[in-house]
């Protein structure tokens, strides 16, 4: 809790030497100078008290933009609307845990973006696999197949209008989100089912 201006003034005046060159009466120039310093110290202490709530993303209000910059938000130009949604995004990314297993990727997309996806790892064939397991070429070794089922009007088609974007905004956000959180050397193959 911040001290008052009078408390700071009393402390500063006690630190001054005693004598005729250091008058302590209320009309002295030194008293006015110390009162100005006291006001600044009181404001600095009050601002320091406000910073206590800014130390955690759950309670931040003044430094939200700094938290977003520190965490690299907003993700993929997906700017959440409203202060509370922006703070929720900061809190979620600050406390994000988990790895890159297929179920964790599905859960992260569901929590962050609200999309339902199915991630399939394409594993190489070996002698212990079922005989009906397909033999994929080497290019699929480091590829995760992402099947998106609940996103209408996904990509431009040959019968689409020329004003139709090549890829929808929601699909851009999803692809950008997943590409930011992938294993090095791995990539995604996106399949959009209508």
C-alpha positions as CSV (number, residue, x, y, z in Angstrom):
1,X,0.0,0.0,0.0
2,X,1.4,3.4,-1.0
3,X,2.4,5.9,1.6
4,X,0.9,9.4,1.6
5,X,2.6,12.5,0.3
6,X,2.9,13.7,3.9
7,X,4.6,10.5,4.9
8,X,7.2,10.8,2.1
9,X,7.7,14.5,3.0
10,X,8.4,13.7,6.6
11,X,10.9,11.0,5.6
12,X,12.7,13.3,3.2
13,X,12.8,16.1,5.7
14,X,14.3,13.8,8.3
15,X,17.1,12.9,5.9
16,X,18.1,16.6,5.4
17,X,20.9,17.9,7.6
18,X,20.0,20.4,10.4
19,X,21.1,23.9,10.5
20,X,20.4,27.5,9.3
21,X,21.1,26.5,5.6
22,X,18.3,23.8,5.8
23,X,15.2,25.5,7.1
24,X,12.2,23.3,8.0
25,X,9.3,25.9,8.1
26,X,6.4,25.4,5.8
27,X,7.2,28.5,3.6
28,X,10.8,27.6,2.9
29,X,11.9,26.8,-0.6
30,X,13.5,23.6,0.5
31,X,10.1,22.4,2.0
32,X,8.4,23.1,-1.4
33,X,11.2,21.2,-3.2
34,X,10.8,18.2,-0.9
35,X,7.0,18.3,-1.3
36,X,7.5,18.0,-5.1
37,X,9.8,15.1,-4.6
38,X,7.3,13.5,-2.1
39,X,4.5,13.7,-4.7
40,X,6.7,11.9,-7.3
41,X,7.7,9.3,-4.8
42,X,4.1,8.7,-3.8
43,X,3.1,8.3,-7.5
44,X,6.0,5.9,-8.1
45,X,5.0,3.8,-5.1
46,X,1.4,3.7,-6.2
47,X,2.4,2.6,-9.7
48,X,4.6,-0.1,-8.2
49,X,1.6,-1.4,-6.2
50,X,-0.3,-1.6,-9.5
51,X,2.4,-3.7,-11.0
52,X,1.8,-6.5,-8.5
53,X,-1.4,-7.4,-10.3
54,X,0.4,-7.2,-13.7
55,X,2.8,-9.9,-12.8
56,X,0.4,-12.7,-13.7
57,X,-1.6,-12.9,-17.0
58,X,-4.8,-13.7,-15.1
59,X,-4.9,-10.3,-13.5
60,X,-3.2,-8.1,-16.0
61,X,-4.9,-5.0,-17.3
62,X,-2.3,-2.4,-18.0
63,X,0.4,-4.6,-19.5
64,X,-1.9,-6.8,-21.7
65,X,-0.2,-5.6,-24.9
66,X,3.2,-6.5,-23.4
67,X,2.1,-10.0,-22.4
68,X,0.8,-10.5,-26.0
69,X,4.1,-9.3,-27.4
70,X,6.0,-11.6,-25.1
71,X,3.9,-14.6,-26.0
72,X,3.7,-13.8,-29.7
73,X,0.0,-13.2,-29.8
74,X,-2.3,-12.9,-31.6
75,X,-1.7,-16.2,-33.4
76,X,-1.9,-16.0,-37.1
77,X,-3.7,-12.6,-37.3
78,X,-6.6,-14.1,-35.3
79,X,-7.3,-11.1,-33.2
80,X,-9.9,-11.9,-30.5
81,X,-12.5,-9.3,-30.0
82,X,-12.8,-7.7,-26.5
83,X,-10.4,-7.3,-23.6
84,X,-11.5,-10.4,-21.8
85,X,-11.0,-12.7,-24.8
86,X,-7.6,-11.2,-25.4
87,X,-6.6,-11.8,-21.8
88,X,-8.0,-15.4,-22.0
89,X,-5.8,-16.0,-25.0
90,X,-2.8,-14.8,-23.1
91,X,-3.6,-17.0,-20.1
92,X,-4.2,-20.0,-22.2
93,X,-0.9,-19.7,-24.1
94,X,1.0,-18.9,-20.9
95,X,-0.2,-22.0,-19.2
96,X,-0.2,-24.3,-22.2
97,X,1.1,-27.7,-21.6
98,X,1.3,-30.9,-23.6
99,X,3.2,-32.5,-26.3
100,X,2.6,-33.2,-30.0
101,X,0.8,-36.5,-29.8
102,X,-2.1,-36.7,-32.2
103,X,-4.7,-36.4,-29.4
104,X,-2.9,-33.4,-27.9
105,X,-2.9,-31.6,-31.3
106,X,-6.7,-32.3,-31.6
107,X,-7.3,-31.0,-28.1
108,X,-5.2,-27.9,-28.6
109,X,-7.2,-27.0,-31.8
110,X,-10.5,-27.7,-30.0
111,X,-9.6,-25.5,-27.1
112,X,-8.0,-22.6,-28.9
113,X,-10.0,-22.4,-32.1
114,X,-13.1,-24.6,-31.6
115,X,-12.5,-26.8,-34.7
116,X,-13.0,-30.5,-34.6
117,X,-10.2,-32.3,-36.4
118,X,-8.8,-35.8,-36.6
119,X,-5.0,-36.1,-36.8
120,X,-3.7,-39.4,-38.2
121,X,0.0,-40.3,-38.1
122,X,1.1,-42.1,-41.3
123,X,3.5,-44.8,-40.1
124,X,5.9,-46.7,-42.3
125,X,5.2,-50.3,-43.1
126,X,7.2,-53.0,-41.4
127,X,7.0,-56.8,-41.0
128,X,5.0,-56.7,-37.8
129,X,2.1,-54.8,-39.4
130,X,-1.0,-56.3,-40.8
131,X,-0.6,-57.4,-44.4
132,X,-3.5,-55.1,-45.4
133,X,-1.6,-52.0,-44.0
134,X,-0.8,-49.7,-47.0
135,X,2.8,-49.2,-48.1
136,X,3.3,-45.4,-48.2
137,X,6.1,-43.8,-50.0
138,X,9.0,-42.2,-48.2
139,X,7.5,-38.7,-48.5
140,X,4.8,-39.6,-46.0
141,X,7.2,-40.6,-43.2
142,X,7.2,-37.2,-41.6
143,X,3.6,-36.2,-42.4
144,X,0.6,-35.9,-40.2
145,X,-2.8,-36.1,-41.9
146,X,-5.3,-33.6,-40.5
147,X,-8.9,-34.2,-41.4
148,X,-11.2,-31.2,-40.8
149,X,-14.9,-32.1,-40.9
150,X,-16.8,-29.1,-39.6
151,X,-15.7,-26.2,-41.8
152,X,-17.9,-25.4,-44.8
153,X,-16.8,-23.6,-48.0
154,X,-13.1,-24.4,-47.6
155,X,-11.2,-24.0,-50.8
156,X,-11.6,-22.5,-54.2
157,X,-12.9,-25.0,-56.8
158,X,-12.9,-24.8,-60.6
159,X,-16.6,-24.0,-60.5
160,X,-16.2,-21.2,-57.9
161,X,-16.7,-17.5,-58.5
162,X,-13.5,-15.5,-59.2
163,X,-14.1,-13.5,-56.0
164,X,-14.0,-16.7,-53.9
165,X,-10.7,-16.8,-51.9
166,X,-8.3,-19.7,-52.6
167,X,-8.6,-20.7,-48.9
168,X,-11.1,-19.5,-46.3
169,X,-10.1,-17.3,-43.4
170,X,-10.9,-20.0,-40.8
171,X,-8.8,-22.5,-42.7
172,X,-5.9,-20.0,-42.8
173,X,-6.1,-19.6,-39.1
174,X,-6.2,-23.4,-38.5
175,X,-3.3,-24.1,-40.8
176,X,-1.2,-21.3,-39.3
177,X,-2.0,-22.4,-35.8
178,X,-0.9,-26.0,-36.5
179,X,2.2,-25.0,-38.4
180,X,3.4,-22.9,-35.4
181,X,3.2,-26.0,-33.1
182,X,4.7,-28.9,-35.0
183,X,7.8,-31.1,-34.6
184,X,10.9,-30.0,-36.5
185,X,11.0,-31.7,-39.9
186,X,7.3,-32.7,-39.8
187,X,4.5,-31.2,-41.8
188,X,0.7,-31.5,-42.1
189,X,-1.4,-32.7,-45.0
190,X,-4.8,-31.0,-44.6
191,X,-8.0,-32.8,-45.8
192,X,-11.2,-30.8,-45.7
193,X,-14.4,-32.8,-45.8
194,X,-17.6,-31.0,-46.6
